[in-house]
Amino acid sequence: MENNQEMTNQQENSSLNNTSVDGCKEFTPLERYKTLIAARNFHYDNFNKWLSYFYIAIGTLFIGFCTLKTSNKSSSFELEIIMILILGYIISLLWFLSCKGYYYWNINFIMLVNDCEKKYLKLKNEERVYSVFANKETENKYFSPINGANISTSKVAILFSFIITISWGILLLKEFMKFIDDRCLSIVLHILGVILIPIITLSLSYISRLFLQSKIDHYPDLKLDQTEQD
């Protein structure tokens, strides 16, 4: 009786295992495609939520800076002003890094979707969704004030965050320059600062890979070519 029960359990386990394996095999190309689209949209939605945190923080700090700076007792808030400027630079730098990170992952998802359309769905070039254009020249008018143009909004966001970061750095430099009495030296340091702040910001962006880089070493690299056409 016990032997029969054991055999029954083994058969049930075997049946479950087969169902699990079959379940994996039933992951069709269309399901794979839908999963990639869902993952991309999830990443896009989350990034928009994260951006709102940066906007609120940076806006609040800038209002605080302007309030203290225009106060009749601004000289009494020198430390607070410097702290706000330091925080403004750091948060803007993190915003800049977030924009770069989003662009990196967004391109990854777009390339995976394109690859899925090509290899798994076997779609022709003109049948694909994420790698075709209705008309590349339509609305592509850079000089027109009321028409669109082929400009990457993601790259614009990266550039905008970089400019804001640099602006906080320049404001911080200007605040420190108040403590230098020599006018000529102050002018020289201002010029050097304007040149060095973008370099320092980009250097910090490069160094961030040591601490903020996503752990993707264990992921297979398909080595897809972004410009590949067939």
Phi, psi and omega in degrees: 000316179294323180296320178297321179296319179296318179296321178297317179297319180297319179295320179295317178297319179297320179296320178295319180297317180296321178297320179296315180295315179298325179299321178293320181292335181279006176283087188288164176304323179294320178294321177299317180297314180296323179295319178296317179297316180296319179295319179296315180295322178297317178296318180296314181296318180296321181296320178298324177293317181296323180300322181299326178296317179294317180301314181295315182295313182293318178298318179296316179296320181293320177297318178298319179297312181297322180296313180289323184291325182268002179289150177295339180248037183299330179295339179276353183242029183299316180295317180297320180296316179297318179297319178297318180294320178296315178297319179299318179293315182297313181294322177294323177297317178296324175297315178301315179295323179296320178296319178295318179296319178299316181298320179300311182287327179295316177298322178302312181294321179297318179294322178294320178296315178299318179295322179294319178298324184280308190273322188260319178274347177057039180276144174287164182306314185283351181263351184283159183260315188264006179223028176228159176236144174294313176197113185293337183268346179293129179065008181270071186233098185290330186271349182276134180281349184238008179243168179271180179201160180283085180232132180285114179294330178294319178292324176298318179297320178297313180297318180298314179295326178293317180297317179297319178298315178298321181298317176298321179296320179292320177298320178294317177299315180299324180292322178288330182293345179296335183273001178255120184277329182289115184294317181298315179297322180297319179295316180299315180294325176298314181297313179298321180296316180298326178283319187281329183301314176298322179294317178297318180298315179293326177295319177295325176297320179291318180294332183300339179297337180285337186240329189249001182291136177294145180278095182237012182299328183275357178276139174295140178256113182284348179056041179288144179265121183296332183261006183294135177227151178218000000 
